[in-house]
Amino acid sequence: MTGLLPALLVLLFAFGCGGFVSGSGAWAAITGQAILLLAAVAGGAWALDPWRLGRRWRLLPWATVAAAGVSWALSPVPRAGMVAILLLPAFVLLPAAVARALGGDRLERGAAVLTAAAAAVALVALADPGLLSGGRALRPFGHHQLAAAWLVTFFPLALPSLSRRGSERLFGLLAALAIGGGVLATRSLLGLVAMALQCLAGYRGARRAWRLVLGVALLAAAFAVPRVERVIRGDDPSAWARLDYAAAAGRGIAAHPLAGQGPGATPWTLARFLAPGPGRRPPGELVGDVHSLPLALAYELGLPGALLAFGSLGAFAAVRRRERPRSRAPRLLDAALLGLGGLAFVLLGNAALTVLALPVAAAVLGGVALAAGRPAGEEIAGWRPGGWIAAGWMLVAAALLLPLARAHLAYDRAREAPEPPVAIRELGRAVQADPGFPLYRARRAWLLGPEGAEAARTAAEQAVDVAPLWLAAGVLGRDAELPWAAAALTRACELDPLGAMAPFHLALLAPGAPRAPALAARAIAAEPRLLAARVWEQEPELLVAALAALERDERLDRGWRAELVAKVVERPAGRRREAEIGLAWDGSNGAPGSRYLFRRQPWYAELGVTPVWPDLVASFSIPSAARLATTAPAFFAPAGCAP
């Protein structure tokens, strides 16, 4: 029965606790954390050498954990990585727990069940309704890249069965087709290339079905060709964005090369290192990761921590290869290492490890490699002294995670509250249980209005570099007539230089200031619909000065400027209704901040809103200059945010 546990574990995290969408709920997070802690205790018997690296290298994984702990202690945002630090020892021990579950004669059956589980997940991906309308397979993870990475991890497990006869070969064939089809349906470039490389590397182990394996490789390569062609031509927005993320990560690494920014710090700190890229990235973009695991590790843990992590993984692969001649299941060992290699390849362009389905999949496959590499007849001993150390740590981790779980539950209750007073009360409980988590304090402040201005500022300071939190704090501070409002709005503008609302409110904070016309022009260029704002009726001189600045600014596209001026001249005079424009937090087209930055369920809000005339909004529906590649980046430089 224990041989079925690894498959149950990956299914639980794929469909519930570890998805991008499903994993952000409180009960999903709590369940996942509890299961990881319990599973790690089961692997505690190997705590002194959890990855069976031998006397020389056995401390490498724990040295990586220690480096992560030092980085966390020095981080400007320690709360961002607190859960990761508490769970990191569990992930180190999880492969040992899986290997223990697959010990004895349970290995082959457990691996087969694990392959069947992966095929079931692939079938769910293939049943995604979005495929019928030309979309990509997202289910059950909520993102096509996550789905591709997860499926690529388990695809090689189906290959050993292809060299057998009868029902086992049929099982391997069906599993390979299902998982391979799932990867194709995601249309992830890295996933397709990784699967093609896996087929080329693993076809020798599937001698009886080598034509099928090579056919899958060719099909994956064919699916990847159009995307590769777009990347080479420079027509792929995703590729340009990844280059910007990589450059930002490089600047962050240079700023803190030894200790890094801290575990989990990327979504809260990366904005300060991102250069404005008109036409390359959308205004208001919030980046949850740098889309490259090597860069992410160096950014968060520093270069020493990243080298320790890579050294640990390299030692694991090298020791497993050295064990192959004596292993009980050499083909299964090859398949497990091939799956881990495919995941590593995909993670060259992805770093979403906060979505727990991926690290759990890697740990489970690492456990398969540990079990397959052990010589036949050799079994792990019973409880060892290291087990008591592991159990003690997991109890400490559970105690520290408990108040965070209570706060998460309170946040979810606040989301569903029928009235604002109930939501405010529940968010107050969340802040009391987890005072360092900025989202809880920020959401409560937004509901309180100007009364919550100081709390909004505290939340923005806790998150350090999250632009929408600074925007909300600045607007609330202005409404409460607090002296720091201009500084908060300036910070919001610097962190989101392509955004419109921060410079708009900053210009109106002191409309007679020398920099006000330039700030207003910047806001209108980023969001032309702000020309329909009602406030211009009270500040007509500021509007005229801003339009004059836009008309003569050579950093903006000449045709765009001409179109804007023509729209202003032709605008209708109707004033029949009122509406609002602001930054959409958790909206369908706005900043998905709750999930991307804080791993919490979305809760819609409009930040920094200003009243507009709907009749005029329609007449100013021209493209944002921030979305045009012809706009000079210098126009939206962060230095231009100074009031």
C-alpha positions, 0 to 999 in steps of 0.5 A, a space after each residue: 500500500 505504501 508504494 501508492 503514496 508517491 502517486 497520491 502525493 503528486 495527484 494531490 498537489 497537481 489537483 489541489 494543494 500545488 496548482 497556480 490557482 487552486 494552491 492559493 486558497 487557505 485550506 489548500 496551502 494548509 493541507 499541502 504544508 501539513 502533508 509535506 511535514 508529515 512526509 518529511 518525518 517519514 524520511 527522517 531516518 536518512 536525515 544525516 545523508 538524505 540524498 545518499 551522497 556519501 561521506 564526502 558530499 552528504 552535507 551539501 543539501 544541508 549547506 544549501 539550507 544553511 545558506 538559504 537561512 543566512 540569506 533569509 536573515 539578511 533579506 529586506 523582506 524576510 516574511 516573503 520567504 518565511 514559509 519557504 525556509 520552514 518547508 525547505 528541510 521537508 523538501 530535502 527529506 522528501 526524496 528519502 521518504 519516497 524512496 522508503 515508500 518504494 522500497 523492497 518489491 514496491 518499486 516497479 508497481 509504485 513507478 507504474 502507478 506514478 506513471 498512470 497518475 501522470 497520464 491521468 493529469 495529462 488527460 485532464 490537460 487534453 480535456 481543457 476546453 480552451 484547446 477547442 478555441 485555439 488556446 493552450 492546455 492549462 489544466 489542472 495547474 492554471 498555466 501552460 508553462 507549469 503544465 508543460 514542466 510537470 508533464 515533462 518531468 514524468 514523461 520518461 517514466 513511460 519509456 521503460 515499459 515500451 521495451 517490454 511485451 504484452 500489457 506492460 508495453 501497451 500501458 507504456 504506449 498509452 501513457 507515453 501518448 497521453 503525457 506526450 500529447 499533454 506537452 504538445 497541447 501546452 505549446 510551451 517551447 521549452 517543454 516541447 524541446 525538453 521532450 524532444 531531447 528526452 526522446 532522443 536520449 531515451 529511445 535506446 531504452 525503448 528498443 522495441 518502440 524506437 520508431 514511436 519515440 523518435 516520432 514523438 521527438 520529431 512531432 515535438 520539434 515540429 510544434 516548436 519550430 514556429 515559436 523558434 522562428 518568431 523568437 529569431 525574428 524578434 517577434 516574440 513578446 515573451 522572449 523580449 520580456 524574459 530578456 528584461 527579467 534576466 537583465 533585472 535579475 542581473 542588476 539585483 545579483 550585482 547589488 547583493 552578490 553574496 547573500 542575495 535578496 532573500 528566499 521568496 523575495 523576487 515578487 516583492 523586490 524585482 520592480 526596482 531593478 526593471 528598466 522601462 520597456 515601452 512596447 515590450 512589457 505592459 504598463 502595470 505589469 507585476 512580475 512574480 519570478 524572473 523566469 529562469 531558475 538559475 537566475 532566481 537562485 542567484 538573485 534570492 540566495 546569492 552566488 554562494 547559495 546558488 552554487 551550493 544548490 547547483 552543487 547538490 543537484 549535480 552531486 545527486 545526479 553523479 552519485 546516481 549514475 555511479 550507482 547504475 551498475 549495481 542498481 535494482 532497476 537501471 532503466 527506471 533510474 535512467 528514466 527518473 534522471 531523464 525526467 529530472 533533466 527535462 525539468 531542469 531544462 524547462 526551468 532554464 526559462 521558468 522559476 515558478 517554484 512557489 507553485 508547489 506542484 513542481 518542487 513536489 514532482 521533482 522531489 518524488 522523482 528524486 525519490 524514485 531515483 534513490 529507490 532505483 539506484 539502491 542495490 537489490 536486497 539492500 534496504 533502509 534501516 529503521 528509525 535512526 537518530 536523524 529521524 528525531 532531529 527531523 521530527 523535532 524540526 517539523 514540530 517547530 515548523 508546524 508551530 511557526 506555520 500555525 499563526 500564518 495559517 490562521 491569518 490565511 483563513 481569516 483573509 479568505 473569510 474576508 474575501 467572502 464577507 457580505 459587508 465591508 465591516 465584516 471584512 475589516 474585522 476578519 482582516 484585523 484578525 489576519 493582521 494580528 496573527 501575521 503582522 508581517 504579511 503586507 497584503 492583509 494590512 493593505 486590504 484592510 487599509 483600502 477598506 477603511 479609506 483615509 482612516 487607513 492611510 498610515 496602515 497602507 503606508 506600513 504595508 507598502 514599506 513591508 512589501 518594499 517594492 510593490 508599486 500598487 501598494 505605494 499607489 494606494 498608500 499615496 492616494 489615501 495619504 493625500 486624502 488624509 492630508 498627510 505629508 508623505 503622500 507625495 513621496 509614496 506616489 513618487 515611489 509608485 511611479 518609480 516602481 511602475 514607470 509605464 503606469 499612469 495613475 501615480 504620475 497623474 495623482 502626483 501632478 494634481 497634488 501640486 498642480 502649480 509646481 514646475 514639474 506638474 505639466 511633465 507629470 501630467 503629460 506622462 500620465 496622459 501618454 500612458 493612459 490617453 483616456 485620462 484626458 476625459 478626467 473630470 478634474 481638468 475642469 478645475 485645472 484647465 491650465 495644467 491640462 493645456 501645459 501637459 498637452 503642449 509638452 506632449 505635442 513637442 516631445 520628440 521621444 514620442 512617436 510623431 504619428 501618435 502625437 498627431 492623433 492625440 492632438 486631433 482627438 483633443 480637437 474633435 472631442 465631443 461636448 457631452 457630459 451625461 454620466 460619470 465613471 472611473 478609471 484606476 488601476 485594477 488590482 486582481 482584475 481580468 486585465 489588471 495587475 494579478 497581484 494577489 496570486 502572482 506576488 502573495 500567493 493568495 486568492 484574488 480580490 478585486 479592487 480599483 486603486 487610485 481611481 479618478 472620475 471621468 466622463 464616459 462620453 469623452 473616454 470613448 473619443 480618447 481610445 487611442 493606444 497607450 504610448 507605453 505600449 508602442 515600441 516607437 516610444 523612447 524608453 527615456 520618456 518613461 525613465 524613473 528619474 522623471 517621476 520626481 515632483 
